[in-house]
Amino acid sequence: MKVHDVQLVEALGERYLSYALSTIMQRSLPDVRDGLKPVHRRLLYAMRELKLDPKSGYKKCARVVGDVMGKFHPHGEVAIYDAMVRLAQGFAVRLPLVDGQGNFGNIDGDNAAAMRYTEARLTAAAEALMEGLDQNAVDFKTTYDGENEEPVVMPATFPNLLVNGASGIAVGMATSIPPHNLSEVCEALIALIRNPDMEVKHLIKFIQGPDFPTGGVLVESREAILKAYETGRGSFRLRAKWEVEKLEFGQYQIVVTEIPYLVQKSKLIEKIADLLANKKLPLLGDMHDESTDQVRLIFTPKSRSVDPFVLMESLFLHSDLDVRIPLNLNVVDHRGIPGVMNLKKVLEAFYQHRLEVLERITCFRLDKINHRLTLLDGYLIAYLNIDEVIRLIREEDYPSPLMQERWGLTEIQAEAILNMRLRSLRKLEEIEIKKEHETLSEEKAGLLALLKTPNLQQEKIIESLKTIQAQFNKKTTLGRRMTLLADPPQERIIPIEAVIEREPVTVVCSEKGWIRALRGHNVEKNDVQYKDGDRGSFILKAETTDKLLVFTNLGRFYTLPIDKLSRGRGHGEPIRLAIDMAQEEEVIDILIHLPQQQDVKILVASSDGRGFITSRKDLLAQTRTGKQILNVEKAKALLCREVTGDHIAIIGENRKLLIYKANEIPKMTRGKGVILQRYKDGGLSDIKFFTLEQGLSWKIGDKTRLETNLLPWLGKRGQGGKLPPPGFPRSNHF
């Protein structure tokens, strides 16, 4: 036994690559020619071998799974049965390839019955995929144990890859192909065969988009659909189909009759019920399921004044009544190489496959015809010399060589003559042989012309496509377009009340950052309880439809919807769990933001006396990480104030007061700001906006002091200021 030293990296790389290729080729990605993965191909072939054609009876699925596992696919029986079940589910595949009898699951998400209880046979579509297997249409390979053979690919008379779609996750790559309408795909392919220079933008005039077995409404722009098909990657927006049913006394209800593809109805109902219980759908009064074999979900509005379109938009926003179906045309080509193709390349690959299949079937038929003609030629020679043939057979021990030598027959012809029955020697049989010879000769000439003429090959393939198209035309149940096409939904402004129930709350935030929302506005400051060692910092009256703007000492603003705050009786939760604050970051102010306050001006200032004015709408952050507004270096963000007057009063830690016009402060969206007041020692203490005509006021204890003679402190932005009037608080705060 020899031992070879191998680097661990090389050994791991080689083995993992083998595993990855095996996963890609043998499990996850479909073949572009027949649209099947190996397990599906083996399932259909095994059922064909069991003679389970559409006209025969059903057989137990356990029998089929056993044959597949024992002869072709040495993997778990559960995986094989699951693949078989999917091929039989009319809500999962556009054109079922397996005709199931028994419980094969449903759109609610219920599993199929065990394989010992269910039965199955092939469908007409599956027969069309395997048409020509017994005519040398494709190559065969030995099975894993070397005892049997299986087809490398199916002949496939229609583009199954697009019609039924596929999905799978391999190693380092995945595929996701939604189903399409067979008639539309055939029309596009016929057009491409007749005009090979046709581009994808012309093909989508025929293939307008996916066609899902569960219906729904495709609300995607033509530009997005074109881009997805041109690149082989993209997504399609699919919505439930709904209608309004009028009731008595001006009432109405919304009925959903089709839900998006692969959405489980039971989980959809459960999700909407949770939203309803958590008051996330304040416009929805009630929901119930009246589905039988057809989907029928009933949504009742809270009042008849609710706009049904607004109600549905809120449902689309929060539930799987509106989904995105991905497109990733990642397939294995005829060389066994995986890659992403666009729509045109997929159709071209199928067409090339059909040309090869047509050539192989034609050659197979030619061989059969040539063999038969050879026999017929021998029979005709025998009829011309029937008496001598009978004499040789009666008198000679080995008549075959003598017949070959005398009339120039081949060994096959001589043996055929010797095997003729006596009843075939009648004159009528000779006439029929001549007719058959003439018919086969004509057919042979036609087949030879077909092999030599590309135009005839095109028309032959087009003819087969039209045949399958007629079998599943748009007037049939399976062939009709199930998914409606609609324009993308217009951007509607959904009232916040449509998704959040408006309730008065009091927001409480402690000094250590524990935040909560208490019901109502009648919360007394002294009644609020805090953790030991903690105390109150902010108490704000708001509503659940409002948002909080949290300003920190690093100059960042965070946006926190009030309806997301803890509503329990406890001490709330740390604000750091709701927003991604840095460890050294501290909350210095919290503002209530209302939708109508988008243009309200806010001053932000740092401890070194720098700042600027911005709008509330520019403070809103879209993510948990917040939005950097005030850039601070050695200093820290100190305060933010709403601009409520024409002048600003600013006082520093050095007890110098400066007053100037508010319009001297520039408007910015973010930055370091400008110098608001200059200091030799210390920094900014407090700021207040006021109207000069009304005077400047400040609080001393429980009293308010008003100063109207402010001329000594009036100046320009960036000056140092003067000592404040007598009686100004020693805390240097207004």
N, C-alpha and C positions, 0 to 999 in steps of 0.2 A: 504493500500500500504506500503510494507516494503522497507526501504532504507538501503543498505549495504555499509559500508565504505570499499573502495578498494584503495590500493596504486596506484598512478598515473603510476609509472613505470610498475607495474604488469598489469594494464589495457591496457597500450600502447603496452606492449610486447605481450600480448595475442591477441589483435586485429590485430597487425601488422603481427604476425605469421599466423593468419587465412588468412589475405590478401595475404601473400607471398605464402602459400600453394595453395590458390585458383588460383593465377596467374600461378604457376608452373604446376598444374594439369589440369586446365580448359582452358588455353590459349596458353602457350608458348612452352612447351616441348611435342614432339611427343611420342606416345607409341611404344615401341620397337617391338611389335608384328605386328601391321599393318602400322606403320610409319605415322599415322595420328594424327592431333590435333583434339580436340572435334568439332571445327567448320567445319573442312573438313569432319569428319565422319558424322556429322548431315546433311551436304549438300548432300552427296552421298545417305544417307538413305532417305532423303526427296524426292530426285529425283526418287529413286526406288519406293517409295510409290506413286508417281505421274505417274508411268509406263513409265518413260522416258528412255527406253532401246534403244540400238543402232539401232534397226530395226523400232522403232516408229518415229513419227514426233517430231519436236522441239516444245518447249513451251517457252513463254516469261520468261526471267530471273527474272523479277519482281514477277512473280507468284511463282517461286522457292524460292526466297529470302523471300517473304511473308510467305510461309509455314514454312520455317526454323525458322524465327523469331517468328512466332506465336505459333508454336508447340514445338520446340526443343531448340532454342538458343536465349534467351531474351536479345540480345545485339543490337547495332546499325546496321542498314541496310547497311550502307557504308562498315563497316568491313566485313559483311557477303558477300557482292557483290565483294569486293576486293579479298577475299579468293577464291571465285568462279572463278573470272577472272584469277587468277594465275593458277588454276588447268586446265584452257583451253589454256594457252599460251604455244605453242610449244617451244618457246625460253627460258622459265622459268623452265619448268618441263621436265624431260627426257621422260616420258610416260604420256601424258595428260589423265586425268581422266574425263574431261568434254569436250564434242564436241560442240564448240561454233559456232553460226552462226551470223555474223555481225561483228562490230568493237570491237575486244577484245584487242586493244593496239598493239604496235609493238616494235621492237628492238630499235627504235629511242628514246623511252621513252614517247611516246604519250599515254595518258590515254584511257581506253576503253570508248565506248559510254555509255550513261545512260542505266540502266537496262530495261527501258521500250522499248528500241529500239532493244535490243539483245535477242537472243533465244539460248537454249541449250538443250542437252540431254546427257546421259551417253555414255562412250566409252566402248569398249570391255575389256580394262584393268580395268575399274571401276567395270564391271560385275564380273570379275575374283576375285576382292577384296571382293565382297559381296556374292560369291558363297557359298551356304549352310545356308544362314540366315533363310530360311524357313524350315530348317531341324534341328533346335535346336543346331546349331554349336557353338553358343556363348550365354553368358548370356545377358539378357535384364534388363534395369532398368526403373523406371518411370521417366517421364520428369519433368521439374521444376514445372509444375502446377498439376501434378498427373493425367492428363487426358489421356496421351498416354504413349507408351513405346519406348525406343530407345536402340540400341545395345551398350554394354559396349565397345566392340572392334569388328573389322571386322574379318571374317574368314581368309581372305588374302591368296590366293593361291601362291603368290610370295612375296619376301622380299621388300615391297614397301619403307621401310625406307631407304634402300641403293639405290634403283633404282631411286626414285624421290628426295631423300634428304629432308632436312628440315632446317629451320633457325628460331631462335626466341630468345628473350631476356626476361627472367623472373626476379624475385627478387633475386639478389645474384648469379644468374647463367644464362648461355646462352647456346644455341646449334647452331651448324653450321655443317651440313652434306651435302657434295656435291653429286650430282647424279652419278649413276654408270650404266654400261651396264647390262641389264637384263640377257642376255645370259651368261655373265661372272659370274654374281652373282649366277645364278642357277648352273653353273658348279662347282663353289666353294662349294656351299651348298651340292650338290650331293657327292662330294669328301669327305666332312666332315662327312656326314651321314655314308658313308661306312668306314671311318677311323676316329673315334672320337678323336684319339690322335694326329691328324694333327695339326701342329702349324701354326702361322700366316705367317711365312716365306715360308711355302708351299702353303698357301692359295693365296698369292699374285702372284703365278704362273698363277692362273686363273683370279683373280681380279688384273689387272696390274696397276690400278689407276682409278681415276674418269673418267667419260665419260659425257662431258657436251653437252647439246642440241645445243649450238651455235658452237660446234667444237673447233677449236684452237689446239695448240700444247702444250702438257704437257712436260715441260723441268725440271724434278726433278730427282735427283739421286735415284737409287733403295734403297740405304741405308736410305735416308730420308723418302721415301714412307713406307718402312718396319717399321721404328721407329714410324711413325704417326699411322699406323694401329695397332701396338703392344700396344701403350699407349692410343689410342683413342684421342690423341691431336697432332696437327701439322699443316702444311700448304703445299699447292702444288703451284708451280710456273707455271703459264699459260701464253702463248704468242699467239699473233695473227698469223694466217697462211698467208704467203705472197709468192709471186713469182715475178720473173723479166720477163717483156715483152720487147722484142727487137723491136726497131723502126728503121726508116730509118736513114742513115748517121751515124751509130754507136751510135745513141741515145738509151736510154732505159727508162722505167718507172717501178715503183714498184706497184704491185696490191695486196692489202690486201683483201682476200676473206672470212676470218672468224675472228671475234674479240672475246676477252675473255668473259667468262660467266658473265652475269648481268651488263656488261658495256653498257651504253646507247650510241648509235652511235652518236646522235646529240651532246651530251656533249663532247664526245671524239673529234669530229671534231672541236668544239668550242675551246677546250683546245689547240689542235695543231695549230689552226689558231692564237690564242693569242701568242703562243710560236714563231710562224713565224713572227708575227708583231713586237714582242719584240726582234727579232734577236737572239733568243735562239737556233735556228736550222739553222746555217749558210750554211749547206750543202744542205738544202732543198730549191728547187726553187719555187715549187707550189704544191697545193693539191686541189683535187676536188672529189666530191662524184658522182659516176655513179650507185649507188645501185638501184635495183628494189625490188623484193621480195628476191633477193640474195644480200649479201653484196659485194660491189666493190668500194674500196677506192683507188684513184690513187695518187701516190706521185712521183713528177718529181724532179730529182736532179738539183742542180744549174748548173752543167756541167757534161759532159759524163765521165770525168776523176774521178768522185767521186766513191769510192768503195761502191756498194749497201749494203754490210754487215755493213760497218761503218755507213752509213746513217741510216740503220734500228736499229743499236745499240743505236744511239743517240735518235731515236724515242722511243725505248723501255725504255731508261733511264728517259725520261721526261714525258711520257704519259702513259695512261692506256692500251696501246697495250701490256704491260707486267704487270701482276698483280699477287698477291698471294691470293689463295683461302683457307680460314681457314678450319681446320677439328677439330670439338669438338663433339665427340659422346656422348653427354649428353642427356639421354633419360629416360623415365619412364618405369620401368619393370612391370611384371605381378602383383606384389604386390602393385603397385602405388608408389614405392620409386624411386626418381630421382637419377641418378648417371652416371658416365662416363664409358663406356664399350669399350673394344677393338673389333677388327673385328670378332674374333672367338666367343666372348661372344654374339655379336649381332646375328650372324648366329645360334648359339646354342639356344638362346632365341626364335628365329623364329621357329626353328625345334620343340622345346618343345610345342610351341603354336599349330603347325600343328598336332602334336600327339594328343593333347587334342581335337582339332577340329575333327580329324579323328575318335577318340573314340566316341565322342558325335553324329556325323552323323551316325556312324555304329549302335550305340544303338538306335537311332531314327528309322533307317530303320528296325532294328530287331523288334521293337515294332509294326511297321506297318505290317511287315510280319506275326508276331504272331497273330495280330488281324485278318488279312486276312485268315490265315490258320484256325483259329477258325471258321470263317464264312464258309469256304469251307468244313470243317469237318461236320458242321451242314447241309449244302446243300447236301452232299453225303448221310447222314443219311436220309434226306428227300426223296431223289430219291429212296433209297432202300425200303422206306415205303410210297411211294407216295399216294397209295389209302387210307391208314389209315389217313395220314396227311390231305387229302382232306375231308375225312369224319368228322374229328374233327373240321376242320375249318367251315364246313357247319352246323354241328349239335350243337356244343358247343358254349356257350356265351363267355367263357374265355378259349380258347384252349391253350394258352401259358403255364400255369402251368401243364396242363395234358401232354403236349409234353415234358416238362422238366422232369416230373416224369417217363414217360414211356421209353424214349430213353436216359435219362441222359444228356440232353442238358442244356446249360447255358441259362440264360435269354437273353443274346445278340444273341445267335444262334437261339433261338426260335423266337425272334422278327425279325431276318433277314429272316427266313423261311416264316413268315407271310407276310413280305413285298415283297416277290418274285412276279414277274410278271408271268402271265399265260404262256406267250411265252417262259419263261425260263424252262418250264417243259418238253420240247422236249428232245429226247435222245441225240442229238448232243451236247446240252449244258452240259449234264452230262460228256461227253467225254472231253470237253474243261476244265471243272472244275478239272477233274483228272489231265490233263496236267498242268494246272496252279498250282495245289497243288504240283505236282512233281517238277516243276521249282522253286517254292518258297522254297520248302524244301531244294533243292540243294543250293540256294542262302543263306538260313539261315545257313546251315552247313559251307559255305564259310565265312560268317560274323563272326560266332562263332570262327572259326579257326583264323580269322584276329585279333580278340580281344585278343586271347591267345598267338599269335606268334609275338614277336617283329620284327623278320626278314621280315614277311609279311607286317607289318606296314611301315617299312623302304622302302620296294619296292613300296608300294602303294603311299607314299609321293614322292618318286623319279619319279614314273610314272606321277604324277600330275605336277611335276616340268618340266619334259621333254615335257609334253603337252603344257604348257604355253611358254616354251622355243621354241618349234617348231612354235607356233603362232607368236612369235616376234623374229624369228631367225635373224642372222646377214646378211641374204640376203634381208631382208625387209627394208623399209625406216626407220621405227622406231627402228628396232632391230640392225641395223649396228652400228659399233663403229664410232662415230663422231669425237672424240678427238684423234689426233695422238699422239704417244709416241716418244720422242726423248731424246737424251742424254743432260745433263745439258750444257748450252752454255759455251764454253771456255772463260776464262778471256782474253778478247781482250783489248789491250791498245788503248783506244779511244783518238785520238788527241784532244787536248783542242780546236782546231779550229772547231771540229765537233759539239761542243755544245755552243761555244761562238765565235762571230764574232770578228776577230782581228782588232782593231782600235787603232791608237795612241791617247793617252790622257795625260793630265797633272794633277797629283793629287795635290790638294791644301788643306793643313790643317792649320787652324789658331791656335793662341796661346791658345784660349779658347776651342779648340777641335771641331770646325766646319769643316767637311771634305766634299769634292766634287771632281768630275772628270770633267775637261774641255776638250772639243774636240781639238785634235791636239797637236803638240809640239811647236807651234809658239806663246805660251802665254808669254807675257812680265811680269816681276815681278811687274812693276809699274802699269800695267793695271788691276791687280787683286783687286777687291773691297771686303772689309770686313765690318762687322757690326760695329757700333759706339762703340769705346772703345776696339776694338779687332784689332789684326794685324797678319801678316803672321808668320808662324813658320816653315813649311815644304812645299817645292815645288819640286815635283819629276816627271820626264818624264818616262812614262811607256806605256803599252798597256793593252787592256781590258782582255787579256788572262793571265796577270800576277796576282800575289797576293801581298798583303802588310803584312809585319811582324811588328806589333806594339809592342814596348818594353816600359814597364812602370816602375815607380820607386819602385814597389813592386817585381820586378824581374820576372814578368810574360810576356810571349809572346802571342799575339793574332794574328790569321790569318784572313785576310779580303780580299775576292776576289774583284778585282777592278771593275768587271762588275756589282757588287751589289751597288756601290756607286751612290749617287745622281748625275744626269747628267743635272739638270735644270740650269736656269740662275740665280737662287737665291744664297744664301750663303751656300747651302748644308744642311746637317743635323748633329746633334751632334754625335760624334763618339761613345758615350755611348749607342746610340740606336742600333748600329750595333754589339757591343760586350758588354759583361756583366762585366764592370769595377766596382770596389769598389768605394765608395764615395770619399775616400781619395787618390785614385789612379790618377796618372798623366802620360801623355805620355812624354817620354824623347827621343825617337828615332823611326823613321819609315824607314824600309828597303824595297826595291823592291825585291821580290823573283821570280826567273825564274826557270822553270822546270830543266834546264840544270845546275843549281847551287846547286844541292842537296848536293854535297860533299865539298862545299866551307866552310872554317873554319872561325868561328866567336869567338872573345874574348868578354866575358861579365865581367863587373867589378862593384864593389860596392864602395860607398864613403869612406869606411875604408881601401881601397887598397887591397881588396881580389878579386879573380876572377879565371876563367879557360877558356879553349878553347873547343868549341863544333862545331858540323856541322849544316849547315842550315836546313837539313832535320829533325834534332832533335828539331828544333824550331817550326815546323808546328803544329798547334793545330787543333783538329778535331771538337771542339765545341765552342760555344760562350763564354764559361767560361775561355778559354785560357789554357795555359800550364805553370806551375811553373818551371822555369829554374834555376834562381839564388836565393838561399835562403838568405834572409836578416833578421837581428834581430834589433839591435839598429841602424844600418846603413840603407842606401837606395841604390837601384840600380842607377848607375850613367851614364854608357855609354856602348856601344857595338861597336866593331871595327872589320872590316874584316882583316884577317891575310894575308898581301901582301908582306912580306919580311922575311929575316932570323933573324932580330934583332927587339927588342922592345925598344922604348924610353918612359919612364914614369916619369912624374913630379907631385909633390904634391903641396898642398897649401902652404907648408913651403918653396917653391921655391928650392927644391932639385931635381936634374935630375939624373936618373939611366938608364943605357943601359945594356942589356944582351941578350943572345940568346933566340929566340922565342921558341925553343924546350924545354926550361926549364919549360915552363908552361904546366901542365898536361891537357890531354883531358878527359872531363867528359860529361855526358848527363844532369846532374843536380846536384845541391849541393851548398855548401857555398863557395867552391873554396879554393885556397891557397893564402898566402900573396905574393902579387906582389911587394910591396915596403913598408918598415916599416917607421912609423912616430911617433915622440914624440908629436907633436902638429898638429892639422888640419887633412886633409885627402887627398884623390886622387883629382888631378885637371884635367889631360889630359893624353892620351896615343896615340902613333903613331908607326906603323910598318914601317920598311924601310930596304933597303939592305945596309949592312955596307960598301961595296966597293964604293957605290955611295954617301955615306955621308948622314947626317941628315939635312933636310931643314925645315924652318918655315917662316911664313909670317910676314912682318912688314909693315903695311899699304898696299900699292899696290905692294910692292917689295917682292922678295923672297930671303932669306938668306940661304947659304949652308955652313955647317961645316963638314970638312972631317977628321980633327984630333980629334978623339973621344976617344982616349986612356984614358984620365983622368976620364971619366965617365963610362968606362966599368967595370962591376962587375958581381955579382951573384944575382939571384932572392931573394928578401926578404931583401936586404941591404937598407941603408938609402939614398945613393946618395950624390952628391955634387952640389954646385951652378952652374947654367947653364952658357954657354959662354956669354961674353959681347954682348949686343944687343938683348938678348932673350926677347920677349914681357913680359911686366909687368902683363898681364892678365893670365900668366902661361898656355897658350894654343898654340898649334902648328899652 
